[in-house]
């Protein structure tokens, strides 16, 4: 099996790049003069960047598909303050020469350890029906396996294998802290809602070679999928109707606003808290991933973030270097 040597995080403008990358996006476009060229999105475990094939694009386009790993000969250039690869030639890499660990970012924490931490919170749920509901999900081997691998999103936050588990554990830890700060909270309902709020994402995305929406994800979405999954398990249990309604409301409202996909806005204390903690954890991770994935060490600012609609301050270069040195082994 071939060893990958050059990773996206280390590529700088002017570098000659000859190595392998996973193709996550591919489309044939045409210049104003009518000349075809290829737009590529290339990925490895350290990040993503754009690639362009300017010459013989129609011929190269037939060599590979989205989701393939390709070996490219290219030159790194600076385009709008971002690194881009100008691809001169390429070839598809055989399946038996691909180690997917080189191309898929994974959660930093150990998957099994994080899952054990989350199950420790489940073990402390005292309300019998809520504990039984959580057990019905996570003691099911297929559900647990999907949950451990799923990303939390396609392109915004925790976009990596194990991202959903990492996000859910982080949200649950923060919710647990909140229960010690505010009065009048139903802790068991809050934590159960936090643990299950995104459970539908195990079916919303496909995550074998590339992270993308499944048909169910595009047509229905994880909020409704999550609700249906919870309803299906509650249907076979002795579950109080009022508590079930509040849990269902929490799941339906966790995106906070109608324009962000929530059929309902939060109208209970627990639903309000889950919404804001979920939003906080997602945006902190998105900031961190964007800062960490910016290879331009010469600037204290990231490129413009299209979803946040802003540049993000990375800190002074000398400060970043001190922090990196202090964390070095």
C-alpha positions in Angstrom: 0.0 0.0 0.0 1.4 3.4 -1.0 2.2 5.9 1.7 0.9 9.4 1.4 3.6 12.0 2.0 2.1 15.5 1.3 -0.9 16.7 3.3 -3.0 19.7 2.6 -2.2 21.5 5.8 1.4 21.7 4.8 1.0 22.9 1.2 2.2 26.4 0.5 1.9 28.6 -2.7 4.7 27.7 -5.0 5.0 24.1 -3.9 5.2 21.3 -6.5 2.7 18.8 -5.3 2.8 15.2 -6.5 0.6 13.0 -4.3 -2.8 11.5 -3.8 -6.1 13.1 -2.8 -9.7 12.1 -2.4 -12.0 13.9 -4.9 -15.1 15.2 -3.0 -16.4 17.4 -5.8 -15.9 17.4 -9.6 -17.6 19.4 -12.3 -16.7 20.4 -15.9 -17.1 24.1 -16.6 -16.3 26.5 -19.5 -14.4 29.7 -19.6 -15.7 32.9 -21.2 -13.9 31.8 -24.4 -15.6 28.4 -24.3 -12.7 26.4 -23.2 -13.5 23.5 -20.8 -11.8 23.2 -17.4 -12.3 21.0 -14.4 -13.2 22.3 -10.9 -12.1 19.8 -8.2 -12.4 19.8 -4.5 -9.6 17.7 -3.1 -9.4 16.3 0.4 -7.2 14.4 2.9 -7.4 13.9 6.6 -6.0 17.4 7.3 -8.3 19.5 5.2 -9.7 20.4 1.7 -8.7 22.7 -1.1 -9.7 23.5 -4.6 -8.0 22.1 -7.7 -8.2 23.2 -11.3 -7.4 21.3 -14.5 -7.0 23.8 -17.2 -5.6 21.7 -20.1 -7.2 18.7 -21.7 -10.0 18.9 -19.2 -12.5 16.9 -21.2 -10.1 14.0 -21.5 -9.1 14.0 -17.8 -12.7 14.2 -16.7 -13.3 10.7 -18.0 -10.4 9.2 -16.0 -12.1 9.3 -12.5 -15.3 10.0 -10.6 -16.3 11.8 -7.5 -15.3 9.7 -4.5 -12.1 8.3 -6.2 -8.6 8.8 -4.9 -6.3 10.3 -7.6 -2.6 10.9 -7.9 -1.9 14.4 -9.3 1.1 16.3 -10.6 0.4 19.9 -9.7 1.6 23.3 -8.6 0.2 25.2 -5.6 -0.8 28.8 -6.3 -2.4 31.6 -4.2 -5.9 32.5 -5.4 -7.9 35.0 -3.4 -5.8 34.4 -0.3 -6.3 30.7 -0.4 -4.1 27.8 -1.7 -5.3 26.2 -4.9 -3.7 23.4 -6.9 -3.2 23.8 -10.6 -3.3 20.2 -11.8 -1.1 19.3 -14.8 -1.8 15.5 -14.9 -3.5 12.9 -12.9 -4.4 9.2 -12.6 -6.9 7.2 -10.6 -5.4 5.2 -7.8 -6.4 1.5 -7.5 -8.6 0.5 -4.6 -6.0 -1.8 -3.1 -3.5 1.1 -2.9 -5.8 3.3 -0.9 -5.6 3.7 2.9 -8.8 5.6 3.7 -7.3 6.8 7.0 -5.2 9.1 4.9 -8.2 10.9 3.5 -10.8 11.0 6.1 -10.5 13.3 9.1 -11.6 11.6 12.3 -12.6 12.8 15.7 -9.5 13.6 17.8 -10.7 11.5 20.8 -10.8 7.8 20.9 -14.2 6.7 19.6 -14.8 3.9 22.1 -13.7 6.1 25.0 -16.1 8.9 24.0 -18.9 6.4 23.6 -18.2 5.1 27.1 -18.3 8.6 28.5 -21.7 9.3 26.8 -23.1 6.0 28.2 -21.9 7.0 31.7 -24.4 10.0 31.4 -27.1 7.5 30.3 -26.4 5.4 33.3 -27.1 8.4 35.6 -30.6 9.1 34.1 -33.0 8.4 37.0 -36.3 8.6 35.2 -37.1 5.0 34.2 -38.8 5.6 30.9 -36.1 8.0 29.7 -33.4 5.6 30.7 -35.2 2.8 28.9 -35.5 4.9 25.8 -31.8 5.7 25.7 -31.0 2.0 26.3 -33.3 1.1 23.3 -31.1 3.3 21.1 -27.6 2.6 22.3 -27.8 -1.0 23.2 -29.0 -1.7 19.7 -25.7 -2.7 18.0 -26.6 -1.4 14.5 -27.7 2.0 15.9 -24.6 2.3 18.1 -22.3 1.4 15.2 -23.8 4.0 12.9 -23.7 6.6 15.7 -20.0 6.1 16.4 -19.1 6.7 12.7 -21.5 9.4 11.6 -20.4 13.0 11.0 -22.4 15.8 12.6 -22.8 17.8 9.4 -21.8 17.8 5.7 -19.9 21.1 5.6 -20.3 23.2 8.8 -19.2 21.6 12.0 -17.8 18.2 13.2 -17.4 17.2 9.5 -15.5 14.0 10.1 -15.9 10.4 11.1 -17.0 10.3 14.8 -18.2 13.9 14.6 -21.7 13.2 15.7 -20.5 11.3 18.8 -18.0 14.0 19.6 -20.6 16.8 19.2 -23.3 14.9 21.2 -20.8 14.2 24.0 -19.7 17.8 24.1 -23.3 19.1 24.2 -24.2 16.6 27.0 -21.2 17.7 29.1 -22.2 21.3 28.7 -25.8 20.6 29.5 -24.8 18.8 32.7 -22.9 21.9 33.8 -26.0 24.1 33.1 -28.1 21.9 35.4 -25.8 22.9 38.3 -26.1 26.6 37.4 -29.8 27.2 36.9 -32.8 26.2 39.0 -36.0 24.5 37.9 -34.6 22.3 35.1 -35.7 18.8 34.5 -32.2 17.3 34.3 -33.2 13.9 32.9 -35.3 15.4 30.2 -32.6 17.9 29.3 -29.8 15.3 29.0 -32.0 12.9 27.2 -33.0 15.5 24.7 -29.3 16.6 24.3 -28.2 13.0 23.7 -31.0 12.3 21.1 -31.5 15.7 19.4 -29.4 14.7 16.4 -29.9 11.0 16.4 -31.5 11.2 12.9 -28.1 12.2 11.5 -27.1 8.5 11.4 -29.5 8.3 8.5 -29.4 11.8 7.1 -25.8 11.4 5.7 -23.9 8.8 3.7 -20.3 8.6 4.9 -18.5 5.9 3.1 -16.1 7.7 0.7 -17.5 11.2 0.9 -19.8 12.9 3.3 -23.0 13.7 1.6 -26.8 13.7 2.1 -28.7 10.5 1.8 -32.0 10.5 -0.1 -33.7 10.5 3.2 -31.6 13.3 4.4 -32.4 15.5 1.5 -36.1 14.7 1.4 -36.9 14.6 5.1 -34.0 15.9 7.2 -32.6 14.9 10.5 -35.1 16.7 12.7 -38.1 14.7 11.4 -36.0 11.5 11.1 -35.0 11.9 14.8 -38.6 12.5 15.8 -39.7 9.4 13.9 -37.0 7.3 15.5 -38.0 8.4 19.0 -41.7 8.0 18.3 -41.1 4.4 17.0 -39.4 3.4 20.3 -41.8 5.2 22.6 -44.7 3.4 20.9 -43.6 0.1 22.4 -43.0 1.5 25.9 -45.0 2.6 28.9 -44.1 6.3 28.4 -46.0 9.3 30.0 -47.8 11.3 27.3 -46.8 14.7 28.7 -43.1 13.8 29.0 -43.1 12.4 25.5 -44.6 15.6 24.2 -41.9 17.7 25.9 -39.2 15.5 24.5 -40.7 15.6 21.0 -40.9 19.4 21.2 -37.3 19.6 22.3 -36.2 17.7 19.2 -38.4 19.6 16.9 -37.2 23.0 18.1 -33.5 22.5 18.6 -32.5 24.6 15.6 -34.3 27.5 17.3 -35.9 29.3 14.4 -38.2 28.4 11.6 -35.8 29.6 8.9 -33.1 27.3 10.3 -35.3 24.2 9.9 -37.1 24.0 13.2 -40.9 23.4 12.8 -41.3 25.0 16.2 -39.3 27.6 18.2 -38.3 26.5 21.8 -41.1 27.0 24.2 -39.8 25.1 27.3 -36.8 25.8 29.4 -35.2 22.5 28.5 -35.7 23.1 24.7 -34.3 26.6 25.0 -31.2 25.4 26.7 -30.5 22.5 24.3 -30.9 24.9 21.3 -28.3 27.4 22.6 -25.9 24.8 23.8 -26.2 22.9 20.5 -25.7 26.1 18.5 -22.7 27.1 20.7 -20.9 23.8 20.3 -21.4 23.7 16.6 -20.1 27.2 16.0 -17.1 26.9 18.3 -16.1 23.7 16.4 -16.7 25.4 13.1 -14.5 28.4 14.1 -11.8 26.0 15.4 -11.8 23.8 12.2 -11.7 26.8 9.9 -8.8 28.4 11.8 -6.9 25.1 12.1 -7.5 24.3 8.4 -6.1 27.6 7.1 -2.6 27.0 5.8 -1.7 30.7 5.4 0.5 31.1 8.5 1.6 34.6 7.3 -1.8 36.1 8.0 -3.5 36.6 11.4 -6.9 36.3 9.6 -8.6 33.4 7.8 -10.1 33.8 4.4 -13.7 35.0 4.3 -16.0 32.3 5.8 -19.1 32.2 3.5 -21.5 30.7 6.1 -20.4 33.0 9.0 -20.1 35.9 6.5 -16.9 37.2 8.1 -13.2 36.9 8.4 -12.0 35.1 11.5 -9.1 36.3 13.7 -6.6 33.6 14.4 -4.4 35.6 16.8 -1.0 37.1 16.3 1.5 34.9 14.6 4.0 35.0 17.5 1.3 34.0 19.9 0.2 31.1 17.7 3.8 29.9 17.5 4.2 30.0 21.3 0.9 28.0 21.7 2.0 25.4 19.1 5.4 25.1 20.7 3.9 24.6 24.2 1.7 21.8 22.9 4.6 20.0 21.1 5.8 16.8 22.4 
